Amino acid sequence: MSPLITTGNSFVYDADDIPFGTVWWFIYAGISCLLVTFAGIMSGLTLGLMSLGPVDLEILQRSGSSTEKKQAAAIFPVLQKQHQLLVTLLLCNACAMEALPIYLDKIFHPFVAVLLSVTFVLAFGEVIPQAICTRYGLYVGSSFVGLVRVLMIICYPIACPIGKVLDVLLGHHDVLFRRAQLKALVSIHSEEAGKGGELTHDEATIISGALDLTLKTAEEAMTPIESTFSLDVASKLDWEAIGKILERGHSRIPVYSGNPKNIIGLLLVSVITCTALKMFNRICFVGICC
């Protein structure tokens, strides 16, 4: 540490401090601001990019808007090297934060330099960037993807070996959603239907049922014969019978002979509906003519 000098007025200052207002004072202050900004960008990108998994980017490339597709396509190649990217961002962030007190110490008292360093790093280097990137991670990541590529090249001798070791020890985080997780996700969307959710209750029920198909047996999907609506083969398809059929809402009605369990065929409701409509049109036509 540089020696401290005491004047006649008992004012203590650092002999190596650069006087305020000089060119070098503004140069060191500008470098300090750049370091804080750079550290904030690295901190925000660490949270923003690492929170976007390859699966998320694949989904955005297939189903997102045109802007989201372009942004996801720009980020995807960088995120394929997750651990190398993580080491690069953390290394650059650490270098910026370690260099900041050195430059602040040249223009401020050591105590003030430490205080300002902690304050700037906390507010502008951590809290604000991470809050922004949490909300706009895709946009921020795609905007700085060029800078990230350059930094990955510069830090390659250090970041690549460490990234390879992490790949071997931890593997890649490319796990897709399991069946139970997909059902839970659909259920959440269904519960939020009234709050702007994308799926209605009926859509969520259909999707959940489709996910459960591989676990169901034919017996579970069947309806007991006692609970079905069926017709005797000798029944007349008059208006009363057609009304009951349409009221049930089934597309096919079992037809039995003698015993309700003796099913001999199925009656297609669409055919009955078309026939009924034709008969109704003919009756209306005759009534008008008369």
C-alpha positions as CSV (number, residue, x, y, z in Angstrom):
1,M,0.0,0.0,0.0
2,S,1.3,3.5,-0.8
3,P,2.4,5.7,2.2
4,L,0.0,8.1,3.9
5,I,1.0,11.7,4.3
6,T,-0.3,13.9,7.1
7,T,-0.5,17.7,6.5
8,G,-0.5,20.4,9.0
9,N,-4.3,20.4,9.1
10,S,-4.1,16.6,10.0
11,F,-5.6,15.7,6.6
12,V,-4.5,12.3,5.6
13,Y,-4.3,11.3,1.9
14,D,-2.6,8.8,-0.3
15,A,0.6,10.1,-2.0
16,D,-0.3,8.0,-5.1
17,D,-3.9,9.3,-5.3
18,I,-4.6,11.0,-8.6
19,P,-5.9,14.5,-8.0
20,F,-9.6,15.1,-8.9
21,G,-10.2,16.9,-12.2
22,T,-7.1,15.7,-14.0
23,V,-7.2,13.7,-17.2
24,W,-5.9,10.5,-15.6
25,W,-8.6,10.8,-12.9
26,F,-11.3,10.7,-15.5
27,I,-9.5,7.9,-17.4
28,Y,-9.4,5.7,-14.3
29,A,-13.0,6.6,-13.4
30,G,-14.1,5.7,-16.9
31,I,-12.3,2.4,-16.7
32,S,-14.0,1.7,-13.4
33,C,-17.4,2.4,-15.0
34,L,-16.6,0.1,-17.9
35,L,-15.5,-2.7,-15.5
36,V,-18.8,-2.4,-13.5
37,T,-20.8,-2.5,-16.8
38,F,-18.8,-5.4,-18.0
39,A,-19.2,-7.3,-14.8
40,G,-23.0,-6.6,-14.8
41,I,-23.3,-7.9,-18.4
42,M,-21.4,-11.1,-17.5
43,S,-23.5,-11.6,-14.4
44,G,-26.7,-11.1,-16.2
45,L,-25.7,-13.4,-19.1
46,T,-24.7,-16.1,-16.6
47,L,-28.2,-16.1,-15.2
48,G,-30.0,-15.4,-18.5
49,L,-28.2,-17.9,-20.8
50,M,-27.8,-20.7,-18.3
51,S,-31.5,-20.6,-17.4
52,L,-32.3,-21.4,-21.1
53,G,-31.8,-25.1,-21.7
54,P,-31.4,-26.7,-25.1
55,V,-34.9,-28.1,-24.8
56,D,-36.4,-24.6,-24.2
57,L,-34.6,-23.3,-27.3
58,E,-35.8,-26.2,-29.4
59,I,-39.4,-25.4,-28.3
60,L,-39.0,-21.7,-29.1
61,Q,-37.5,-22.5,-32.6
62,R,-40.5,-24.7,-33.4
63,S,-43.4,-22.8,-31.8
64,G,-42.2,-19.3,-31.0
65,S,-42.8,-16.1,-32.9
66,S,-40.6,-15.1,-35.8
67,T,-38.5,-12.9,-33.4
68,E,-38.2,-15.7,-30.8
69,K,-37.2,-18.2,-33.5
70,K,-34.3,-15.9,-34.6
71,Q,-33.2,-15.3,-31.1
72,A,-33.3,-18.9,-30.1
73,A,-31.4,-19.9,-33.3
74,A,-28.7,-17.4,-32.5
75,I,-28.2,-18.6,-28.9
76,F,-28.5,-22.4,-29.5
77,P,-25.0,-23.0,-30.9
78,V,-23.4,-21.2,-27.9
79,L,-25.5,-23.1,-25.3
80,Q,-24.4,-26.5,-26.8
81,K,-21.2,-25.9,-24.8
82,Q,-22.9,-25.2,-21.5
83,H,-20.0,-25.7,-19.1
84,Q,-17.4,-23.9,-21.3
85,L,-19.9,-21.0,-21.6
86,L,-20.4,-21.0,-17.8
87,V,-16.6,-21.0,-17.1
88,T,-16.1,-18.2,-19.6
89,L,-18.8,-15.9,-18.1
90,L,-17.7,-16.5,-14.5
91,L,-14.0,-16.0,-15.4
92,C,-14.7,-12.7,-17.1
93,N,-17.0,-11.6,-14.3
94,A,-14.4,-12.4,-11.7
95,C,-11.6,-10.6,-13.6
96,A,-13.7,-7.4,-13.9
97,M,-14.7,-7.4,-10.2
98,E,-11.1,-8.0,-9.1
99,A,-9.8,-5.2,-11.3
100,L,-12.3,-2.7,-10.1
101,P,-10.8,-2.0,-6.6
102,I,-7.4,-1.5,-8.2
103,Y,-8.5,1.4,-10.4
104,L,-10.8,2.9,-7.7
105,D,-7.9,2.8,-5.2
106,K,-6.0,5.2,-7.6
107,I,-8.6,8.0,-7.4
108,F,-10.2,7.4,-3.9
109,H,-9.1,6.7,-0.4
110,P,-8.8,2.9,0.2
111,F,-11.8,2.8,2.5
112,V,-13.9,4.8,0.0
113,A,-12.6,2.6,-2.9
114,V,-13.7,-0.6,-1.1
115,L,-17.1,0.9,-0.2
116,L,-17.8,2.1,-3.8
117,S,-16.5,-1.2,-5.2
118,V,-18.9,-3.3,-3.1
119,T,-21.8,-0.9,-3.8
120,F,-21.3,-0.7,-7.5
121,V,-20.8,-4.4,-7.9
122,L,-23.8,-5.3,-5.8
123,A,-26.2,-2.8,-7.4
124,F,-25.0,-2.4,-11.0
125,G,-23.0,-5.6,-11.3
126,E,-25.4,-8.2,-9.7
127,V,-28.9,-7.1,-8.7
128,I,-30.0,-4.9,-11.7
129,P,-28.5,-7.1,-14.5
130,Q,-29.8,-10.3,-13.1
131,A,-33.3,-8.8,-12.5
132,I,-33.3,-7.7,-16.2
133,C,-32.0,-10.9,-17.6
134,T,-34.4,-13.0,-15.5
135,R,-37.3,-11.3,-17.4
136,Y,-35.6,-10.7,-20.8
137,G,-33.0,-13.5,-20.9
138,L,-33.7,-14.5,-24.5
139,Y,-33.5,-10.9,-25.8
140,V,-30.4,-10.0,-23.8
141,G,-28.7,-13.3,-24.7
142,S,-29.2,-12.9,-28.4
143,S,-28.1,-9.3,-28.3
144,F,-24.7,-10.1,-26.7
145,V,-24.2,-13.5,-28.4
146,G,-21.4,-12.0,-30.6
147,L,-19.5,-10.7,-27.5
148,V,-20.0,-14.1,-25.8
149,R,-18.4,-15.9,-28.9
150,V,-15.4,-13.6,-28.7
151,L,-15.0,-14.1,-25.0
152,M,-15.2,-17.9,-25.4
153,I,-12.4,-17.7,-28.0
154,I,-10.2,-15.5,-25.7
155,C,-10.9,-17.7,-22.6
156,Y,-10.6,-21.0,-24.6
157,P,-7.3,-22.1,-23.1
158,I,-8.7,-22.0,-19.6
159,A,-12.5,-22.5,-20.1
160,C,-12.3,-25.4,-22.5
161,P,-10.3,-27.8,-20.3
162,I,-12.4,-26.9,-17.2
163,G,-15.6,-27.3,-19.3
164,K,-14.5,-30.8,-20.5
165,V,-13.9,-31.9,-16.9
166,L,-17.3,-30.6,-15.9
167,D,-18.9,-32.5,-18.8
168,V,-17.3,-35.7,-17.7
169,L,-18.1,-35.2,-14.0
170,L,-21.6,-33.7,-14.3
171,G,-22.8,-34.6,-17.8
172,H,-25.1,-32.5,-19.9
173,H,-28.5,-31.1,-18.7
174,D,-30.5,-32.3,-21.7
175,V,-33.3,-34.2,-19.9
176,L,-36.7,-34.0,-21.5
177,F,-40.0,-33.8,-19.6
178,R,-41.2,-37.2,-18.3
179,R,-44.8,-38.2,-18.6
180,A,-45.7,-37.2,-15.1
181,Q,-44.1,-33.8,-15.5
182,L,-46.0,-33.2,-18.7
183,K,-49.2,-34.1,-17.0
184,A,-48.4,-31.7,-14.2
185,L,-47.5,-29.0,-16.7
186,V,-50.9,-29.5,-18.5
187,S,-52.7,-29.4,-15.2
188,I,-51.1,-26.1,-14.3
189,H,-52.2,-24.6,-17.6
190,S,-55.7,-25.9,-17.0
191,E,-55.8,-24.3,-13.5
192,E,-54.6,-21.0,-14.9
193,A,-57.2,-21.0,-17.8
194,G,-59.2,-18.3,-16.1
195,K,-56.1,-16.1,-15.6
196,G,-54.9,-16.1,-19.2
197,G,-53.7,-19.7,-19.5
198,E,-53.4,-21.1,-23.0
199,L,-55.3,-24.4,-22.4
200,T,-59.0,-24.8,-21.5
201,H,-60.2,-27.4,-19.1
202,D,-61.5,-29.6,-21.9
203,E,-58.2,-29.4,-23.8
204,A,-56.2,-30.2,-20.6
205,T,-58.5,-33.2,-20.0
206,I,-58.0,-34.5,-23.5
207,I,-54.2,-34.2,-23.3
208,S,-54.0,-35.8,-19.9
209,G,-56.2,-38.7,-21.2
210,A,-53.9,-39.2,-24.1
211,L,-50.8,-39.3,-21.8
212,D,-52.5,-42.0,-19.7
213,L,-53.4,-44.2,-22.7
214,T,-50.2,-46.3,-22.4
215,L,-51.0,-47.1,-18.8
216,K,-54.7,-48.1,-19.3
217,T,-56.1,-51.5,-20.2
218,A,-59.0,-52.1,-22.5
219,E,-61.2,-53.0,-19.6
220,E,-60.7,-49.6,-18.0
221,A,-61.8,-47.8,-21.2
222,M,-64.9,-49.9,-21.6
223,T,-68.4,-49.0,-20.3
224,P,-70.5,-51.7,-18.5
225,I,-73.3,-53.0,-20.7
226,E,-75.8,-52.1,-18.0
227,S,-74.9,-48.4,-18.3
228,T,-75.1,-48.2,-22.1
229,F,-78.1,-46.9,-24.1
230,S,-79.1,-49.5,-26.6
231,L,-82.0,-50.3,-28.9
232,D,-83.9,-53.5,-29.7
233,V,-83.6,-54.6,-33.3
234,A,-87.4,-54.5,-33.5
235,S,-87.6,-50.9,-32.3
236,K,-89.1,-48.3,-34.6
237,L,-87.0,-45.2,-35.4
238,D,-89.8,-42.8,-34.9
239,W,-89.4,-39.2,-33.7
240,E,-89.5,-40.2,-30.1
241,A,-86.7,-42.8,-30.6
242,I,-84.6,-40.3,-32.6
243,G,-85.0,-37.7,-29.9
244,K,-83.7,-40.1,-27.3
245,I,-80.8,-41.0,-29.5
246,L,-79.8,-37.4,-30.1
247,E,-80.3,-36.6,-26.4
248,R,-77.7,-39.2,-25.4
249,G,-75.2,-37.7,-27.8
250,H,-73.4,-40.9,-28.7
251,S,-72.2,-41.4,-32.3
252,R,-73.0,-45.2,-32.3
253,I,-75.9,-46.9,-30.6
254,P,-75.6,-50.7,-29.8
255,V,-78.4,-52.8,-31.3
256,Y,-79.5,-56.0,-29.5
257,S,-81.8,-58.9,-30.3
258,G,-83.9,-60.2,-27.4
259,N,-81.3,-59.9,-24.6
260,P,-79.5,-56.5,-24.1
261,K,-76.3,-58.4,-23.8
262,N,-76.8,-60.0,-27.2
263,I,-75.3,-57.2,-29.3
264,I,-75.8,-57.8,-33.1
265,G,-74.7,-54.5,-34.5
266,L,-74.2,-50.7,-34.2
267,L,-76.5,-47.9,-35.4
268,L,-74.7,-44.8,-36.8
269,V,-76.2,-41.6,-35.4
270,S,-75.0,-39.5,-38.3
271,V,-77.1,-41.6,-40.7
272,I,-80.1,-41.3,-38.5
273,T,-79.6,-37.5,-38.2
274,C,-79.3,-37.1,-42.0
275,T,-82.4,-39.2,-42.6
276,A,-84.4,-37.2,-40.0
277,L,-83.4,-33.9,-41.6
278,K,-84.4,-35.1,-45.0
279,M,-87.8,-36.2,-43.6
280,F,-88.2,-32.9,-41.9
281,N,-87.4,-30.9,-45.1
282,R,-89.9,-33.0,-47.0
283,I,-92.6,-32.4,-44.4
284,C,-91.9,-28.6,-44.5
285,F,-92.0,-28.6,-48.3
286,V,-95.3,-30.4,-48.4
287,G,-96.7,-28.0,-45.8
288,I,-95.6,-25.0,-47.8
289,C,-97.1,-26.4,-51.0
290,C,-100.4,-27.1,-49.4
